Amino acid sequence: MGVFQNIGVASDRVIASLVSGLEIEFGRGAGAALAQRFLDAEDVDFHWDARIDERWLGAYASLDDDDIELDRVAIWGQFDGEYFLATMIVDGDGNAHGMIGRRGFASEKAARCAFADG
């Protein structure tokens, strides 16, 4: 039997495990700094995976002449103990390619209201 849990809900445990593993590998004190660098590098994917709800905003007009059609998608969710609202750049397969902006909120209700106000 498998158990699925949104990364936003489990992010505190995920980050604690990441820090712990990095401290084992690189020594005490290095874990938190290295974990932060890892999280910064993968920020787009972590926020996309931590989304609770999403809403299509429209097509994204890329400055590049890529053949990939991209969309702007508003999401809200919870990651690392904070509720957030973000605008993501997503392809037709549901893969995040970038994050235009992100706002943090102290409560779920505030994030939901901001998402609803769109």
N, CA, C and O atoms as a GROMACS GRO file, in nm:
protein
  472
    1MET      N    1   0.084  -0.118   0.000
    1MET     CA    2   0.000   0.000   0.000
    1MET      C    3   0.088   0.124   0.000
    1MET      O    4   0.179   0.134   0.083
    2GLY      N    5   0.064   0.216  -0.090
    2GLY     CA    6   0.141   0.340  -0.097
    2GLY      C    7   0.065   0.454  -0.035
    2GLY      O    8  -0.058   0.455  -0.032
    3VAL      N    9   0.139   0.550   0.014
    3VAL     CA   10   0.080   0.669   0.072
    3VAL      C   11   0.131   0.789  -0.006
    3VAL      O   12   0.252   0.807  -0.018
    4PHE      N   13   0.040   0.870  -0.059
    4PHE     CA   14   0.076   0.990  -0.133
    4PHE      C   15   0.046   1.109  -0.045
    4PHE      O   16  -0.061   1.118   0.014
    5GLN      N   17   0.141   1.202  -0.037
    5GLN     CA   18   0.120   1.323   0.038
    5GLN      C   19   0.180   1.439  -0.040
    5GLN      O   20   0.293   1.429  -0.088
    6ASN      N   21   0.106   1.548  -0.054
    6ASN     CA   22   0.153   1.666  -0.123
    6ASN      C   23   0.284   1.712  -0.061
    6ASN      O   24   0.299   1.711   0.062
    7ILE      N   25   0.380   1.752  -0.146
    7ILE     CA   26   0.510   1.794  -0.094
    7ILE      C   27   0.498   1.915  -0.002
    7ILE      O   28   0.579   1.932   0.089
    8GLY      N   29   0.397   1.999  -0.023
    8GLY     CA   30   0.378   2.114   0.064
    8GLY      C   31   0.345   2.073   0.206
    8GLY      O   32   0.393   2.134   0.302
    9VAL      N   33   0.264   1.971   0.220
    9VAL     CA   34   0.226   1.922   0.353
    9VAL      C   35   0.346   1.855   0.420
    9VAL      O   36   0.366   1.870   0.540
   10ALA      N   37   0.424   1.782   0.342
   10ALA     CA   38   0.536   1.707   0.397
   10ALA      C   39   0.668   1.784   0.390
   10ALA      O   40   0.772   1.728   0.425
   11SER      N   41   0.667   1.910   0.345
   11SER     CA   42   0.792   1.981   0.319
   11SER      C   43   0.879   1.998   0.442
   11SER      O   44   1.001   1.996   0.430
   12ASP      N   45   0.820   2.016   0.558
   12ASP     CA   46   0.903   2.029   0.680
   12ASP      C   47   0.986   1.904   0.701
   12ASP      O   48   1.104   1.913   0.733
   13ARG      N   49   0.925   1.787   0.682
   13ARG     CA   50   0.998   1.661   0.698
   13ARG      C   51   1.098   1.642   0.585
   13ARG      O   52   1.208   1.591   0.607
   14VAL      N   53   1.061   1.681   0.465
   14VAL     CA   54   1.152   1.668   0.350
   14VAL      C   55   1.276   1.753   0.372
   14VAL      O   56   1.388   1.707   0.350
   15ILE      N   57   1.257   1.876   0.414
   15ILE     CA   58   1.370   1.967   0.435
   15ILE      C   59   1.456   1.919   0.551
   15ILE      O   60   1.578   1.923   0.543
   16ALA      N   61   1.392   1.874   0.660
   16ALA     CA   62   1.469   1.821   0.774
   16ALA      C   63   1.552   1.700   0.732
   16ALA      O   64   1.667   1.686   0.774
   17SER      N   65   1.495   1.613   0.650
   17SER     CA   66   1.568   1.496   0.601
   17SER      C   67   1.682   1.537   0.508
   17SER      O   68   1.790   1.478   0.513
   18LEU      N   69   1.658   1.636   0.425
   18LEU     CA   70   1.761   1.686   0.336
   18LEU      C   71   1.878   1.743   0.416
   18LEU      O   72   1.993   1.711   0.388
   19VAL      N   73   1.849   1.827   0.514
   19VAL     CA   74   1.954   1.886   0.599
   19VAL      C   75   2.030   1.776   0.672
   19VAL      O   76   2.153   1.778   0.676
   20SER      N   77   1.958   1.682   0.729
   20SER     CA   78   2.021   1.572   0.802
   20SER      C   79   2.116   1.492   0.712
   20SER      O   80   2.229   1.463   0.751
   21GLY      N   81   2.069   1.457   0.593
   21GLY     CA   82   2.152   1.381   0.500
   21GLY      C   83   2.276   1.459   0.456
   21GLY      O   84   2.384   1.402   0.444
   22LEU      N   85   2.259   1.588   0.433
   22LEU     CA   86   2.373   1.670   0.394
   22LEU      C   87   2.473   1.686   0.508
   22LEU      O   88   2.593   1.691   0.484
   23GLU      N   89   2.424   1.693   0.631
   23GLU     CA   90   2.515   1.701   0.746
   23GLU      C   91   2.594   1.572   0.764
   23GLU      O   92   2.711   1.575   0.800
   24ILE      N   93   2.530   1.460   0.738
   24ILE     CA   94   2.601   1.332   0.744
   24ILE      C   95   2.712   1.328   0.639
   24ILE      O   96   2.823   1.283   0.666
   25GLU      N   97   2.680   1.376   0.521
   25GLU     CA   98   2.776   1.371   0.410
   25GLU      C   99   2.886   1.477   0.421
   25GLU      O  100   3.002   1.448   0.394
   26PHE      N  101   2.849   1.600   0.461
   26PHE     CA  102   2.944   1.711   0.454
   26PHE      C  103   2.980   1.772   0.589
   26PHE      O  104   3.060   1.866   0.594
   27GLY      N  105   2.925   1.722   0.696
   27GLY     CA  106   2.960   1.771   0.829
   27GLY      C  107   2.856   1.864   0.888
   27GLY      O  108   2.776   1.926   0.817
   28ARG      N  109   2.860   1.870   1.019
   28ARG     CA  110   2.766   1.951   1.094
   28ARG      C  111   2.780   2.098   1.058
   28ARG      O  112   2.892   2.149   1.046
   29GLY      N  113   2.670   2.166   1.040
   29GLY     CA  114   2.671   2.308   1.006
   29GLY      C  115   2.663   2.334   0.856
   29GLY      O  116   2.615   2.439   0.814
   30ALA      N  117   2.708   2.239   0.778
   30ALA     CA  118   2.705   2.258   0.632
   30ALA      C  119   2.568   2.222   0.575
   30ALA      O  120   2.531   2.271   0.468
   31GLY      N  121   2.494   2.138   0.645
   31GLY     CA  122   2.367   2.087   0.594
   31GLY      C  123   2.266   2.195   0.562
   31GLY      O  124   2.206   2.194   0.454
   32ALA      N  125   2.246   2.288   0.654
   32ALA     CA  126   2.144   2.392   0.633
   32ALA      C  127   2.179   2.483   0.516
   32ALA      O  128   2.093   2.517   0.434
   33ALA      N  129   2.306   2.521   0.507
   33ALA     CA  130   2.348   2.609   0.398
   33ALA      C  131   2.338   2.539   0.262
   33ALA      O  132   2.291   2.597   0.165
   34LEU      N  133   2.382   2.414   0.257
   34LEU     CA  134   2.373   2.339   0.131
   34LEU      C  135   2.228   2.311   0.093
   34LEU      O  136   2.192   2.317  -0.024
   35ALA      N  137   2.145   2.282   0.192
   35ALA     CA  138   2.002   2.257   0.165
   35ALA      C  139   1.938   2.383   0.106
   35ALA      O  140   1.857   2.374   0.014
   36GLN      N  141   1.972   2.499   0.159
   36GLN     CA  142   1.916   2.624   0.108
   36GLN      C  143   1.958   2.647  -0.037
   36GLN      O  144   1.877   2.693  -0.118
   37ARG      N  145   2.082   2.615  -0.069
   37ARG     CA  146   2.129   2.631  -0.207
   37ARG      C  147   2.054   2.535  -0.300
   37ARG      O  148   2.018   2.570  -0.412
   38PHE      N  149   2.031   2.414  -0.253
   38PHE     CA  150   1.957   2.315  -0.331
   38PHE      C  151   1.814   2.362  -0.353
   38PHE      O  152   1.762   2.354  -0.464
   39LEU      N  153   1.750   2.411  -0.246
   39LEU     CA  154   1.612   2.458  -0.258
   39LEU      C  155   1.603   2.578  -0.352
   39LEU      O  156   1.508   2.588  -0.430
   40ASP      N  157   1.700   2.669  -0.345
   40ASP     CA  158   1.700   2.784  -0.434
   40ASP      C  159   1.713   2.741  -0.580
   40ASP      O  160   1.647   2.796  -0.668
   41ALA      N  161   1.798   2.642  -0.605
   41ALA     CA  162   1.819   2.594  -0.742
   41ALA      C  163   1.696   2.524  -0.799
   41ALA      O  164   1.673   2.528  -0.920
   42GLU      N  165   1.619   2.461  -0.714
   42GLU     CA  166   1.501   2.385  -0.758
   42GLU      C  167   1.370   2.453  -0.717
   42GLU      O  168   1.265   2.388  -0.709
   43ASP      N  169   1.376   2.582  -0.691
   43ASP     CA  170   1.262   2.658  -0.640
   43ASP      C  171   1.136   2.641  -0.724
   43ASP      O  172   1.027   2.622  -0.669
   44VAL      N  173   1.148   2.648  -0.854
   44VAL     CA  174   1.033   2.637  -0.943
   44VAL      C  175   0.964   2.502  -0.927
   44VAL      O  176   0.843   2.495  -0.910
   45ASP      N  177   1.043   2.395  -0.932
   45ASP     CA  178   0.985   2.260  -0.921
   45ASP      C  179   0.923   2.235  -0.785
   45ASP      O  180   0.816   2.175  -0.777
   46PHE      N  181   0.988   2.280  -0.678
   46PHE     CA  182   0.931   2.259  -0.545
   46PHE      C  183   0.798   2.331  -0.530
   46PHE      O  184   0.703   2.274  -0.476
   47HIS      N  185   0.789   2.455  -0.576
   47HIS     CA  186   0.663   2.527  -0.564
   47HIS      C  187   0.554   2.467  -0.654
   47HIS      O  188   0.438   2.459  -0.613
   48TRP      N  189   0.591   2.424  -0.773
   48TRP     CA  190   0.494   2.361  -0.862
   48TRP      C  191   0.439   2.233  -0.798
   48TRP      O  192   0.319   2.209  -0.800
   49ASP      N  193   0.527   2.153  -0.741
   49ASP     CA  194   0.484   2.027  -0.678
   49ASP      C  195   0.406   2.050  -0.549
   49ASP      O  196   0.331   1.963  -0.506
   50ALA      N  197   0.424   2.166  -0.487
   50ALA     CA  198   0.356   2.195  -0.361
   50ALA      C  199   0.222   2.265  -0.381
   50ALA      O  200   0.156   2.303  -0.284
   51ARG      N  201   0.181   2.283  -0.506
   51ARG     CA  202   0.056   2.355  -0.532
   51ARG      C  203  -0.064   2.275  -0.480
   51ARG      O  204  -0.067   2.152  -0.484
   52ILE      N  205  -0.161   2.349  -0.432
   52ILE     CA  206  -0.286   2.290  -0.386
   52ILE      C  207  -0.394   2.310  -0.492
   52ILE      O  208  -0.479   2.223  -0.514
   53ASP      N  209  -0.390   2.425  -0.558
   53ASP     CA  210  -0.487   2.454  -0.663
   53ASP      C  211  -0.419   2.537  -0.770
   53ASP      O  212  -0.317   2.602  -0.745
   54GLU      N  213  -0.475   2.536  -0.889
   54GLU     CA  214  -0.419   2.611  -1.000
   54GLU      C  215  -0.530   2.667  -1.087
   54GLU      O  216  -0.642   2.616  -1.088
   55ARG      N  217  -0.495   2.774  -1.160
   55ARG     CA  218  -0.592   2.837  -1.251
   55ARG      C  219  -0.516   2.890  -1.373
   55ARG      O  220  -0.416   2.960  -1.359
   56TRP      N  221  -0.564   2.856  -1.490
   56TRP     CA  222  -0.501   2.900  -1.614
   56TRP      C  223  -0.524   3.049  -1.631
   56TRP      O  224  -0.637   3.096  -1.615
   57LEU      N  225  -0.419   3.123  -1.664
   57LEU     CA  226  -0.430   3.268  -1.682
   57LEU      C  227  -0.426   3.309  -1.828
   57LEU      O  228  -0.477   3.415  -1.864
   58GLY      N  229  -0.364   3.227  -1.911
   58GLY     CA  230  -0.354   3.260  -2.053
   58GLY      C  231  -0.220   3.215  -2.109
   58GLY      O  232  -0.135   3.162  -2.038
   59ALA      N  233  -0.205   3.237  -2.237
   59ALA     CA  234  -0.081   3.198  -2.304
   59ALA      C  235   0.033   3.288  -2.260
   59ALA      O  236   0.012   3.405  -2.226
   60TYR      N  237   0.152   3.233  -2.263
   60TYR     CA  238   0.273   3.308  -2.230
   60TYR      C  239   0.347   3.336  -2.360
   60TYR      O  240   0.385   3.244  -2.432
   61ALA      N  241   0.366   3.462  -2.389
   61ALA     CA  242   0.437   3.502  -2.511
   61ALA      C  243   0.586   3.507  -2.482
   61ALA      O  244   0.635   3.602  -2.421
   62SER      N  245   0.657   3.406  -2.525
   62SER     CA  246   0.801   3.396  -2.502
   62SER      C  247   0.876   3.486  -2.598
   62SER      O  248   0.834   3.505  -2.712
   63LEU      N  249   0.987   3.542  -2.553
   63LEU     CA  250   1.071   3.624  -2.639
   63LEU      C  251   1.156   3.538  -2.732
   63LEU      O  252   1.204   3.584  -2.835
   64ASP      N  253   1.174   3.413  -2.693
   64ASP     CA  254   1.248   3.319  -2.777
   64ASP      C  255   1.157   3.268  -2.888
   64ASP      O  256   1.035   3.272  -2.876
   65ASP      N  257   1.217   3.220  -2.994
   65ASP     CA  258   1.139   3.163  -3.104
   65ASP      C  259   1.125   3.013  -3.089
   65ASP      O  260   1.132   2.940  -3.188
   66ASP      N  261   1.105   2.966  -2.967
   66ASP     CA  262   1.089   2.823  -2.943
   66ASP      C  263   0.956   2.775  -2.999
   66ASP      O  264   0.861   2.851  -3.012
   67ASP      N  265   0.953   2.648  -3.033
   67ASP     CA  266   0.830   2.588  -3.082
   67ASP      C  267   0.741   2.541  -2.968
   67ASP      O  268   0.633   2.487  -2.991
   68ILE      N  269   0.784   2.562  -2.846
   68ILE     CA  270   0.708   2.518  -2.729
   68ILE      C  271   0.603   2.624  -2.696
   68ILE      O  272   0.635   2.742  -2.681
   69GLU      N  273   0.479   2.580  -2.684
   69GLU     CA  274   0.373   2.671  -2.641
   69GLU      C  275   0.365   2.666  -2.489
   69GLU      O  276   0.352   2.559  -2.430
   70LEU      N  277   0.374   2.782  -2.427
   70LEU     CA  278   0.373   2.791  -2.282
   70LEU      C  279   0.251   2.870  -2.234
   70LEU      O  280   0.198   2.954  -2.306
   71ASP      N  281   0.209   2.841  -2.113
   71ASP     CA  282   0.095   2.909  -2.051
   71ASP      C  283   0.136   2.970  -1.918
   71ASP      O  284   0.232   2.926  -1.854
   72ARG      N  285   0.061   3.072  -1.879
   72ARG     CA  286   0.075   3.128  -1.744
   72ARG      C  287  -0.032   3.063  -1.657
   72ARG      O  288  -0.149   3.058  -1.694
   73VAL      N  289   0.009   3.013  -1.540
   73VAL     CA  290  -0.082   2.944  -1.449
   73VAL      C  291  -0.062   3.000  -1.309
   73VAL      O  292   0.050   3.004  -1.258
   74ALA      N  293  -0.172   3.044  -1.247
   74ALA     CA  294  -0.166   3.089  -1.108
   74ALA      C  295  -0.182   2.967  -1.019
   74ALA      O  296  -0.268   2.882  -1.043
   75ILE      N  297  -0.100   2.958  -0.916
   75ILE     CA  298  -0.111   2.848  -0.820
   75ILE      C  299  -0.106   2.904  -0.679
   75ILE      O  300  -0.054   3.012  -0.655
   76TRP      N  301  -0.160   2.827  -0.587
   76TRP     CA  302  -0.138   2.856  -0.446
   76TRP      C  303  -0.110   2.724  -0.378
   76TRP      O  304  -0.154   2.618  -0.424
   77GLY      N  305  -0.037   2.730  -0.269
   77GLY     CA  306  -0.001   2.608  -0.198
   77GLY      C  307   0.073   2.639  -0.069
   77GLY      O  308   0.071   2.752  -0.019
   78GLN      N  309   0.137   2.538  -0.017
   78GLN     CA  310   0.215   2.551   0.106
   78GLN      C  311   0.349   2.483   0.087
   78GLN      O  312   0.356   2.368   0.042
   79PHE      N  313   0.456   2.556   0.121
   79PHE     CA  314   0.589   2.498   0.113
   79PHE      C  315   0.677   2.558   0.221
   79PHE      O  316   0.680   2.680   0.241
   80ASP      N  317   0.748   2.473   0.288
   80ASP     CA  318   0.843   2.513   0.393
   80ASP      C  319   0.776   2.600   0.499
   80ASP      O  320   0.833   2.700   0.544
   81GLY      N  321   0.655   2.562   0.538
   81GLY     CA  322   0.585   2.631   0.646
   81GLY      C  323   0.518   2.761   0.607
   81GLY      O  324   0.466   2.832   0.694
   82GLU      N  325   0.517   2.793   0.479
   82GLU     CA  326   0.457   2.918   0.434
   82GLU      C  327   0.356   2.891   0.323
   82GLU      O  328   0.381   2.809   0.234
   83TYR      N  329   0.243   2.960   0.328
   83TYR     CA  330   0.147   2.955   0.218
   83TYR      C  331   0.193   3.055   0.113
   83TYR      O  332   0.249   3.160   0.147
   84PHE      N  333   0.170   3.025  -0.013
   84PHE     CA  334   0.217   3.112  -0.119
   84PHE      C  335   0.117   3.117  -0.233
   84PHE      O  336   0.031   3.031  -0.248
   85LEU      N  337   0.130   3.221  -0.313
   85LEU     CA  338   0.059   3.239  -0.438
   85LEU      C  339   0.166   3.271  -0.542
   85LEU      O  340   0.250   3.357  -0.518
   86ALA      N  341   0.166   3.202  -0.655
   86ALA     CA  342   0.269   3.223  -0.755
   86ALA      C  343   0.210   3.216  -0.896
   86ALA      O  344   0.106   3.155  -0.918
   87THR      N  345   0.279   3.278  -0.989
   87THR     CA  346   0.246   3.266  -1.130
   87THR      C  347   0.358   3.187  -1.196
   87THR      O  348   0.474   3.226  -1.192
   88MET      N  349   0.320   3.076  -1.256
   88MET     CA  350   0.415   2.983  -1.316
   88MET      C  351   0.404   2.984  -1.468
   88MET      O  352   0.298   3.015  -1.524
   89ILE      N  353   0.514   2.950  -1.534
   89ILE     CA  354   0.516   2.929  -1.678
   89ILE      C  355   0.520   2.778  -1.697
   89ILE      O  356   0.613   2.711  -1.651
   90VAL      N  357   0.419   2.723  -1.766
   90VAL     CA  358   0.400   2.578  -1.773
   90VAL      C  359   0.378   2.538  -1.919
   90VAL      O  360   0.313   2.609  -1.996
   91ASP      N  361   0.434   2.421  -1.956
   91ASP     CA  362   0.412   2.371  -2.092
   91ASP      C  363   0.286   2.286  -2.096
   91ASP      O  364   0.221   2.264  -1.993
   92GLY      N  365   0.250   2.240  -2.215
   92GLY     CA  366   0.128   2.163  -2.235
   92GLY      C  367   0.126   2.028  -2.165
   92GLY      O  368   0.020   1.969  -2.148
   93ASP      N  369   0.244   1.978  -2.125
   93ASP     CA  370   0.253   1.851  -2.054
   93ASP      C  371   0.246   1.868  -1.902
   93ASP      O  372   0.256   1.771  -1.828
   94GLY      N  373   0.230   1.993  -1.856
   94GLY     CA  374   0.222   2.018  -1.713
   94GLY      C  375   0.357   2.030  -1.645
   94GLY      O  376   0.366   2.011  -1.524
   95ASN      N  377   0.461   2.061  -1.720
   95ASN     CA  378   0.594   2.080  -1.663
   95ASN      C  379   0.621   2.228  -1.644
   95ASN      O  380   0.604   2.306  -1.737
   96ALA      N  381   0.663   2.266  -1.524
   96ALA     CA  382   0.693   2.405  -1.496
   96ALA      C  383   0.827   2.444  -1.557
   96ALA      O  384   0.925   2.370  -1.546
   97HIS      N  385   0.830   2.561  -1.622
   97HIS     CA  386   0.952   2.611  -1.684
   97HIS      C  387   1.005   2.734  -1.615
   97HIS      O  388   1.120   2.773  -1.636
   98GLY      N  389   0.924   2.797  -1.533
   98GLY     CA  390   0.969   2.917  -1.463
   98GLY      C  391   0.861   2.969  -1.371
   98GLY      O  392   0.746   2.928  -1.376
   99MET      N  393   0.903   3.063  -1.286
   99MET     CA  394   0.810   3.127  -1.193
   99MET      C  395   0.827   3.278  -1.212
   99MET      O  396   0.936   3.332  -1.194
  100ILE      N  397   0.717   3.344  -1.248
  100ILE     CA  398   0.722   3.488  -1.272
  100ILE      C  399   0.727   3.564  -1.140
  100ILE      O  400   0.803   3.661  -1.127
  101GLY      N  401   0.649   3.522  -1.045
  101GLY     CA  402   0.647   3.589  -0.915
  101GLY      C  403   0.586   3.500  -0.810
  101GLY      O  404   0.516   3.404  -0.840
  102ARG      N  405   0.615   3.534  -0.684
  102ARG     CA  406   0.561   3.457  -0.570
  102ARG      C  407   0.541   3.551  -0.453
  102ARG      O  408   0.625   3.635  -0.424
  103ARG      N  409   0.427   3.535  -0.388
  103ARG     CA  410   0.397   3.611  -0.265
  103ARG      C  411   0.373   3.512  -0.153
  103ARG      O  412   0.308   3.409  -0.174
  104GLY      N  413   0.424   3.541  -0.036
  104GLY     CA  414   0.404   3.456   0.080
  104GLY      C  415   0.292   3.508   0.168
  104GLY      O  416   0.265   3.628   0.171
  105PHE      N  417   0.225   3.416   0.239
  105PHE     CA  418   0.115   3.450   0.327
  105PHE      C  419   0.129   3.376   0.459
  105PHE      O  420   0.180   3.264   0.463
  106ALA      N  421   0.084   3.438   0.566
  106ALA     CA  422   0.094   3.378   0.698
  106ALA      C  423  -0.014   3.272   0.723
  106ALA      O  424   0.001   3.186   0.810
  107SER      N  425  -0.123   3.279   0.646
  107SER     CA  426  -0.232   3.184   0.671
  107SER      C  427  -0.286   3.128   0.540
  107SER      O  428  -0.271   3.187   0.433
  108GLU      N  429  -0.350   3.012   0.553
  108GLU     CA  430  -0.413   2.949   0.438
  108GLU      C  431  -0.526   3.037   0.386
  108GLU      O  432  -0.544   3.050   0.265
  109LYS      N  433  -0.601   3.095   0.476
  109LYS     CA  434  -0.715   3.178   0.436
  109LYS      C  435  -0.669   3.297   0.352
  109LYS      O  436  -0.732   3.328   0.251
  110ALA      N  437  -0.561   3.362   0.390
  110ALA     CA  438  -0.509   3.477   0.314
  110ALA      C  439  -0.464   3.434   0.175
  110ALA      O  440  -0.489   3.504   0.077
  111ALA      N  441  -0.399   3.319   0.165
  111ALA     CA  442  -0.356   3.268   0.035
  111ALA      C  443  -0.475   3.231  -0.053
  111ALA      O  444  -0.476   3.262  -0.173
  112ARG      N  445  -0.575   3.166   0.005
  112ARG     CA  446  -0.696   3.132  -0.070
  112ARG      C  447  -0.767   3.257  -0.121
  112ARG      O  448  -0.812   3.260  -0.236
  113CYS      N  449  -0.777   3.358  -0.037
  113CYS     CA  450  -0.845   3.482  -0.076
  113CYS      C  451  -0.770   3.552  -0.190
  113CYS      O  452  -0.832   3.601  -0.284
  114ALA      N  453  -0.638   3.557  -0.181
  114ALA     CA  454  -0.557   3.619  -0.287
  114ALA      C  455  -0.571   3.543  -0.417
  114ALA      O  456  -0.577   3.603  -0.524
  115PHE      N  457  -0.576   3.411  -0.408
  115PHE     CA  458  -0.594   3.327  -0.526
  115PHE      C  459  -0.731   3.351  -0.588
  115PHE      O  460  -0.742   3.361  -0.711
  116ALA      N  461  -0.833   3.360  -0.506
  116ALA     CA  462  -0.970   3.383  -0.555
  116ALA      C  463  -0.984   3.521  -0.617
  116ALA      O  464  -1.058   3.538  -0.714
  117ASP      N  465  -0.915   3.619  -0.561
  117ASP     CA  466  -0.923   3.757  -0.613
  117ASP      C  467  -0.851   3.770  -0.746
  117ASP      O  468  -0.878   3.863  -0.823
  118GLY      N  469  -0.760   3.678  -0.772
  118GLY     CA  470  -0.689   3.663  -0.897
  118GLY      C  471  -0.626   3.781  -0.955
  118GLY      O  472  -0.565   3.773  -1.062
   0.00000   0.00000   0.00000
